[in-house]
Amino acid sequence: MPEPSPSTRRDFLTGRAIRSESMNGQNNPAEEAVSILSVPSRGPTILLRTVAMACDFDVMLNPEGPTVQLEAASESLDLVQHLEQTLSIYRDDAHLAQVNRSAAESPIEIEPDLYTLLDQAEQIRHATDGAFDPTAGALVLLWRRCRRENRIPTTNEIETTLALTGGQHLDFDRSRRTVHFDRFGVQLDLGAIGKGYAVDRAGEHLTTKGVVNWLVHGGRSSVRSQGKHAGNDGWPVGLRNPLLPDRPFATFLLRDAALSTSGTAAQWFRHQGKRFGHILDPRTGWPVETMLSVSVIAPDAALADALSTAFFVLGVEKARRCCDTFPHVSAIFFPPPRRGRVLEPLLHNVPAGCLFVNDIH
């Protein structure tokens, strides 16, 4: 492959090759959304952290905030710990793990937090034609086991496990707040929405305590902010280059909204020379290979979390159409490079003036 020209390499590194799939000869909406000048930066912050759901959860506050904010932030992180006890499938005593063990035998009453999240997850599953599916737990477990065994699943294993996937296996009784599985082996897995939900609950607790300006993130892939920071009309949030994870691509100015990114730069494995990412298409049972990453901006972090996974699975064209069905949702797609080595992020419905490209000299 020939080496790119200096200008092409610069475009690749800085992400300036940004375009919109819906230009139709008009002014490029992406150009209105993107600036390469005056990249906003963070100022002094107060940071509180806890470890939950196998990642760091951080609360960031302005130093000049109300005196109650430290206590409120500590309480919000305690809430995250409580939610892990409810939503985890890797802790035997967690409520979701108990549901997975018992719901095929008889209907199981669900705790309010879990019921709220399952109800939202099922709505998103329908809206994304199954590209996001909370019943894909058996597929996740199959691929995790095969990775430990240094192999990929057989076609028969995939087909058998797909028979345990899908919302048709769930029977909800909303009046009694119970769920029942129609067969043994069905497994709920909320890993693609749980962190976002925890971020939402932590942020909502801060708001109820009178904290106006805050940012909460879980694992640096799900983040929600409210208010202003360091003279900015929002909180600066970094977006990584999906091909060069150690390099910044851009800064997004986030205010009163959430942002979530799904990608395979950090989680993947190689088998017989082929790379397999960790994001599975629950409709086929196989890892998705058509995207590098997707970032979604949405009113709440649970929705952004789930949609970033769904859009990754759907691919650009179907994801754009799906995105338009959700109010106040926008997306930044990173498909594999075309035309040599030029990285071309695609912006869809991204608000004007909120995305700042990090210049590299």
C-alpha positions in Angstrom: 0.0 0.0 0.0 1.5 3.4 -0.9 2.2 5.8 1.8 -0.3 8.6 2.2 0.7 12.1 1.4 1.6 14.4 4.3 -1.8 16.2 4.0 -3.6 12.8 3.9 -1.7 11.6 7.0 -2.5 14.8 8.8 -6.2 14.4 7.9 -6.1 10.9 9.2 -4.5 11.8 12.5 -6.6 14.8 13.2 -9.9 13.4 11.9 -10.4 16.4 9.5 -11.8 14.1 6.8 -15.3 14.5 8.3 -18.3 14.2 6.1 -22.0 13.7 6.2 -23.8 10.9 4.2 -26.7 13.3 3.4 -25.1 16.2 1.8 -26.9 15.9 -1.5 -24.9 18.8 -3.0 -25.8 21.1 -0.1 -23.6 22.7 2.5 -22.0 19.9 4.5 -23.8 19.7 7.9 -20.7 18.2 9.4 -18.8 21.4 8.7 -21.3 23.3 10.8 -21.0 20.9 13.7 -17.2 20.9 13.7 -14.6 23.5 14.7 -10.8 23.2 14.7 -10.3 26.4 16.6 -10.4 27.1 20.3 -10.7 23.6 21.5 -12.4 23.8 25.0 -10.4 22.4 27.9 -11.2 21.4 31.4 -10.3 23.5 34.3 -9.8 22.6 38.0 -12.2 20.0 39.2 -13.0 18.0 42.3 -13.0 14.3 41.5 -14.5 11.4 43.5 -14.1 7.8 42.2 -15.2 4.3 42.9 -14.7 1.0 41.2 -17.8 -0.9 40.1 -18.9 -3.0 37.1 -15.2 -3.7 36.4 -14.4 -0.1 35.7 -13.8 3.3 37.3 -16.9 5.5 38.0 -16.0 9.2 38.4 -17.9 12.2 39.6 -16.4 15.5 38.6 -17.5 18.8 40.2 -16.6 22.5 39.9 -14.5 23.6 42.9 -16.9 26.6 43.5 -20.0 24.3 43.8 -22.2 24.2 46.9 -20.9 22.7 50.1 -23.3 19.8 49.9 -21.8 18.6 46.6 -19.1 16.4 48.2 -21.6 14.5 50.3 -23.9 14.2 47.3 -21.2 12.9 45.1 -20.2 10.3 47.7 -23.8 9.2 48.0 -24.1 8.9 44.2 -21.1 6.6 44.1 -22.6 4.5 46.9 -25.7 4.2 44.7 -23.5 2.9 41.8 -22.2 0.2 44.1 -25.8 -0.8 45.0 -26.7 -1.0 41.3 -23.8 -3.3 40.7 -25.3 -5.6 43.3 -28.5 -5.5 41.3 -27.4 -5.6 37.7 -24.3 -7.9 37.7 -24.3 -11.3 36.1 -20.9 -12.1 37.5 -21.8 -12.0 41.2 -23.7 -15.0 42.4 -25.6 -12.9 44.9 -26.6 -10.2 42.5 -30.3 -9.9 41.7 -29.9 -10.3 37.9 -27.8 -13.4 38.4 -30.5 -14.8 40.6 -33.1 -14.1 38.0 -31.0 -15.9 35.3 -30.8 -18.9 37.5 -34.4 -19.2 38.4 -36.7 -17.4 35.9 -37.1 -20.5 33.7 -38.6 -22.4 36.7 -41.2 -19.9 37.7 -41.9 -16.1 37.4 -39.5 -14.0 39.5 -40.4 -10.7 41.1 -37.9 -8.0 39.9 -36.5 -5.2 42.0 -37.6 -1.7 40.9 -34.3 -0.7 39.5 -33.9 -3.9 37.4 -37.5 -3.8 36.2 -37.1 -0.2 35.0 -34.0 -1.0 33.1 -35.3 -4.2 31.6 -38.4 -2.4 30.4 -36.3 0.3 28.7 -34.0 -2.4 27.3 -36.9 -4.2 25.7 -38.2 -1.0 24.2 -34.8 -0.3 22.6 -34.6 -3.9 21.4 -37.9 -3.4 19.5 -36.8 0.0 18.1 -33.5 -1.4 16.8 -34.9 -4.6 15.3 -32.9 -6.7 17.7 -29.5 -5.1 17.1 -29.5 -4.4 20.8 -30.8 -7.3 22.8 -30.7 -7.8 26.6 -31.3 -11.6 26.1 -27.9 -12.1 24.3 -26.3 -13.3 27.6 -25.9 -16.9 26.4 -24.0 -15.7 23.3 -21.7 -13.6 25.4 -21.0 -16.6 27.7 -20.3 -18.8 24.7 -17.8 -16.5 23.1 -16.1 -15.8 26.5 -15.7 -19.6 27.1 -14.4 -20.1 23.6 -11.9 -17.3 24.0 -10.5 -19.0 27.2 -10.2 -22.2 25.1 -8.4 -20.4 22.3 -11.0 -21.2 19.7 -14.1 -19.8 18.0 -17.5 -21.3 18.4 -18.7 -23.9 16.0 -21.7 -23.2 13.7 -23.7 -25.7 15.7 -22.8 -23.9 18.9 -23.9 -20.6 17.5 -27.2 -22.0 16.2 -28.0 -23.7 19.5 -27.2 -20.5 21.4 -29.2 -18.3 19.1 -32.2 -20.4 20.0 -31.9 -19.0 23.5 -31.7 -15.4 22.3 -34.6 -13.0 21.7 -37.3 -11.1 23.5 -39.9 -13.8 22.6 -38.4 -15.9 25.4 -39.4 -13.3 28.1 -42.8 -13.1 29.7 -43.3 -9.9 31.6 -46.2 -9.4 34.0 -46.1 -5.7 34.5 -48.9 -5.6 37.1 -46.9 -8.0 39.4 -43.5 -6.8 38.1 -42.3 -10.4 37.3 -40.4 -12.0 34.5 -40.5 -15.6 33.3 -38.2 -17.3 30.8 -39.9 -19.8 28.4 -37.0 -22.2 28.4 -33.8 -23.1 30.4 -30.6 -21.5 29.2 -32.0 -18.0 28.5 -29.6 -15.4 30.0 -30.2 -11.7 30.5 -27.1 -9.5 30.1 -27.3 -5.7 30.6 -23.7 -5.0 30.0 -24.5 -2.8 27.0 -26.8 -0.5 29.0 -26.1 -1.1 32.7 -23.2 1.4 33.0 -25.2 4.1 31.4 -28.1 3.5 33.7 -25.8 3.7 36.7 -24.4 7.0 35.3 -27.9 8.3 35.0 -28.9 7.4 38.5 -25.7 9.0 40.0 -26.3 12.2 38.0 -29.9 12.3 39.0 -29.0 12.0 42.7 -26.6 15.0 42.4 -29.4 17.0 40.8 -31.9 16.2 43.6 -29.3 17.3 46.1 -29.0 20.7 44.5 -25.8 20.2 42.5 -26.2 22.2 39.3 -22.9 21.5 37.5 -21.5 18.0 37.3 -20.1 15.2 35.1 -20.4 11.5 35.8 -18.7 8.8 33.7 -18.4 5.0 33.9 -15.4 3.3 32.3 -14.8 6.4 30.1 -17.3 5.0 27.6 -20.5 6.3 29.2 -20.7 9.9 30.3 -23.4 12.4 31.3 -23.1 16.0 32.2 -25.2 18.9 33.4 -24.4 22.6 33.5 -21.2 24.4 32.8 -17.5 24.0 33.5 -14.4 26.3 33.4 -16.2 29.0 31.4 -17.4 26.6 28.8 -21.1 26.2 27.9 -20.9 22.5 29.0 -18.2 20.0 29.9 -15.4 19.0 27.5 -15.4 15.3 26.8 -12.6 13.7 24.7 -13.2 11.3 21.8 -10.4 8.9 20.9 -9.2 8.0 17.5 -10.5 4.4 17.1 -7.4 3.4 15.1 -4.9 5.1 17.4 -6.5 4.9 20.8 -3.7 6.8 22.5 -4.3 9.8 20.2 -7.2 12.3 20.7 -9.5 12.7 17.8 -11.8 15.5 19.0 -13.4 17.2 22.0 -17.1 17.2 22.4 -18.8 19.9 24.4 -21.4 18.1 26.4 -24.2 19.8 28.3 -27.4 18.4 29.8 -26.9 15.2 27.8 -25.1 11.9 27.6 -22.5 10.4 25.3 -21.5 6.8 24.9 -18.9 5.1 22.7 -18.9 1.5 21.5 -15.8 0.1 19.7 -13.4 -2.8 19.6 -10.1 -1.0 19.9 -9.6 -2.2 23.5 -11.5 -5.5 23.7 -10.7 -8.1 21.0 -8.8 -11.3 20.5 -7.0 -13.0 17.6 -7.5 -16.5 16.4 -5.5 -18.1 13.6 -4.5 -14.7 12.4 -8.0 -13.2 12.3 -9.1 -10.4 14.7 -12.4 -10.8 16.5 -14.0 -7.9 18.4 -16.2 -8.3 21.5 -19.3 -6.7 20.1 -21.7 -9.4 18.9 -24.6 -9.2 16.5 -27.3 -10.9 18.6 -29.2 -11.8 15.4 -26.3 -13.8 13.9 -24.2 -14.7 17.0 -21.0 -13.4 15.4 -18.8 -10.4 16.1 -19.4 -7.3 14.0 -16.6 -6.4 11.6 -18.0 -3.4 9.7 -17.4 -0.6 12.1 -14.5 0.8 14.1 -16.5 2.8 16.7 -19.8 4.7 17.2 -20.4 7.5 19.6 -24.0 8.4 20.4 -25.3 11.6 22.1 -28.7 11.2 23.8 -30.8 12.7 26.6 -29.7 10.0 29.0 -26.8 7.7 29.3 -28.7 4.4 29.3 -30.2 5.2 25.9 -26.8 6.4 24.6 -25.1 3.3 25.9 -27.6 0.9 24.3 -27.8 2.8 21.0 -24.1 3.0 20.5 -24.0 -0.8 20.6 -27.0 -1.1 18.4 -25.7 1.4 15.8 -22.3 -0.4 15.8 -24.2 -3.6 14.9 -26.5 -2.0 12.3 -23.9 -0.3 10.3 -24.0 3.3 9.0 -27.0 3.3 6.7 -29.4 1.4 8.9 -28.2 3.1 12.0 -28.8 6.6 10.5 -32.4 5.6 9.8 -32.8 4.2 13.3 -31.3 7.3 14.8 -33.9 9.5 13.2 -36.7 7.6 15.1 -35.3 8.8 18.5 -35.8 12.4 19.5 -32.7 14.4 20.3 -30.3 11.6 19.4 -27.2 12.1 17.2 -24.3 9.9 16.2 -20.6 9.9 15.1 -19.7 6.9 13.0 -16.2 5.6 12.4 -16.4 3.1 9.6 -13.1 1.4 8.4 -11.0 3.8 6.3 -11.8 4.1 2.7 -9.6 5.5 -0.1 -6.3 4.3 1.3 -5.7 5.2 4.9 -8.0 8.2 5.3 -10.2 8.0 8.4 -13.6 9.6 7.6 -15.9 10.0 10.6 -19.6 10.5 9.6 -21.7 12.9 11.6 -25.5 12.4 11.8 -27.7 15.0 13.5 -24.8 16.3 15.5 -25.6 19.8 16.9 -23.7 22.7 15.5 -20.6 24.0 17.2 -20.2 21.2 19.8 -17.4 19.1 18.2 -13.9 20.4 18.2 -11.1 18.6 16.2 -7.9 18.3 18.1 -5.2 19.8 15.9 -1.9 17.9 15.7 1.3 19.6 14.5 
